[in-house]
Amino acid sequence: MQIFDQLFYSKGVYCQKPAWLTIWPAWIIFVTFALLMGCAVSPNDVVEEWKAKGWKVEKIHGTQGAVYRHGKLISKQAQAIEASWMENGRRRTKLYPQVNYQYLVLRFFKKDKDEFVVVMKKRK
């Protein structure tokens, strides 16, 4: 606070502090809360984003449903990509060798502890 006081009250001249300096803690809390509690992204939106980048849907494994988070698995150097998902509490996997195509696995986590994956491909 001393730095602001020196800037705005120096040499006996009174200058009013900008309004944002008095309310900045409230804005930081609001922005942090908004970012943490943002709307969940739908699987269709995520897939459409990757389609716009030139990827094509290869296969969907598992049962689709409402998701609360998602992740991705992608590698240019790996010889193969392994897709894993959960159905009725049982983990399943499938290996995709990256010979002619590069693969991307979008993994979606559901609230019932199950998962489904969307496997996408793009020519190398």
NORBELQUI-V507841 format. One record per helix or strand. SS is the DSSP state (h for helix, s for strand). FROM is the first residue (numbers start at 1). LEN is the number of residues. Records with the same first field share a line. If there is no record, write none. Layout:
SS=FROM-LEN ; FROM-LEN
//
This chain:
h=2-7 ; 10-3 ; 19-18 ; 43-10
s=56-6 ; 67-8 ; 80-8 ; 90-8 ; 101-10 ; 115-9
//
